[in-house]
Amino acid sequence: PLGTLRGDGSGDITTPGILRFGTSVKATDKLTLNAGIVYTMWSSYDKLAIDFDPAIPRADGTTVASSTAEKKWDDVFRYQLGAEYALNDSWALRAGYIYDETPDPDEHADYIVPANDRDLFSLGVGYKSGDFFCDLAYTYLLIHDRDVAARPTEGVVPSEYKNGDAHMIGVSIGYKL
């Protein structure tokens, strides 16, 4: 065993530019419809490079001073639709749908981020009274299946992403001052 390793790591990452477009239309006195598109320019994320100080010792006696993983991600879109129906001045019902594309192509898929396109279906309810508000939301995340070929030199084993999903609940409570 090499024991406990201590040290610093550093690197630079170019975060992607993001363009957002959206609209909201009050279809009736009670119904508001929303639509949006988010364009994320992940192609700026071409590599993940980390320098280690001190270098990390290997079992064979050599050391590793840095690590670079090629990313070459794609620019992607996220499509969003939503609706809110006001039952009265206090209560509102909400529903939404999102289709979110994955930025990492098959040849650069890894285990750092979810590597699949995703569908998100949401339902919610909101309550407000004066300056107090409370929102409750449920989202079902459906992750598309995907196969990733092995890339042993990068630590990626043959992988299958199958039947992925998640259930998410959100609650927010607030008071406007």
Secondary structure, DSSP 8 states (H G I E B T S, - for coil): -------EEE------EEEEEEEEEE-SSSEEEEEEEEEEEGGG--EEEEEEEEEEE-TTS-EEEEEEEE-----EEEEEEEEEEESSSSEEEEEEEEEE--S--GGG--SSS--S-EEEEEEEEEEEETTEEEEEEEEEEEE--EEE--BGGGTB--EEE-SEEEEEEEEEEEE--
